[in-house]
């Protein structure tokens, strides 16, 4: 539905951008755009009402696996905080010294799942904790990727899965002269600075 709305709006935009349109055509286009928006708003309201009507069954028993695993899960909070402080000190000091653009934490630390109205308070706390730790991992991977690009941008000879954002730019060569030349080029992070 959203892609149809987008296609229709692009079509309307093309028609409006033509130099030979008349007022009645413009009024017709306005009505069509308004109708498309109204349909999308109605669909969103219907989806929201459907979610509100869903009754999530309450558990009648204690899941002992969850109780047993809770100390192991929440015990990771302290190491995560220590890791976060450590990686942030490294990030702020070393990236400034090397001239590497710093990673924008706002792009990585996203907290919105706990805003879902149908989650109970414990589930909301779990969502905040889970988001924090997983966002910290993604943030750390990007910091590590930029560090690797600066210090050792050589591709592995074996296939690597789930690579960081900088890995595709790395060098795959056996020629040390070519490697050194490309390495210096990769230390120019202007491609990242232009994205800000």
Secondary structure, 3 states (H helix, E strand, C coil): CHHHHHHHHHHHHHHHHCCCCCHHHHHHHHHHHHHHHHHHHHHHHHHHHHHHHCCCCCCCCCCHHHHHHHHHHHCHHHHHHHHHHHHHHHHHHHHHHHCCCCCCHHHCCCCCHHHCCCCCHHHHHHHHHHHHHHHHHHHHHHHHHHHHHHHCCECCCCCCCCCCCCHHHCECCCCHHHHHHHHHHHCCCHHHHCCC
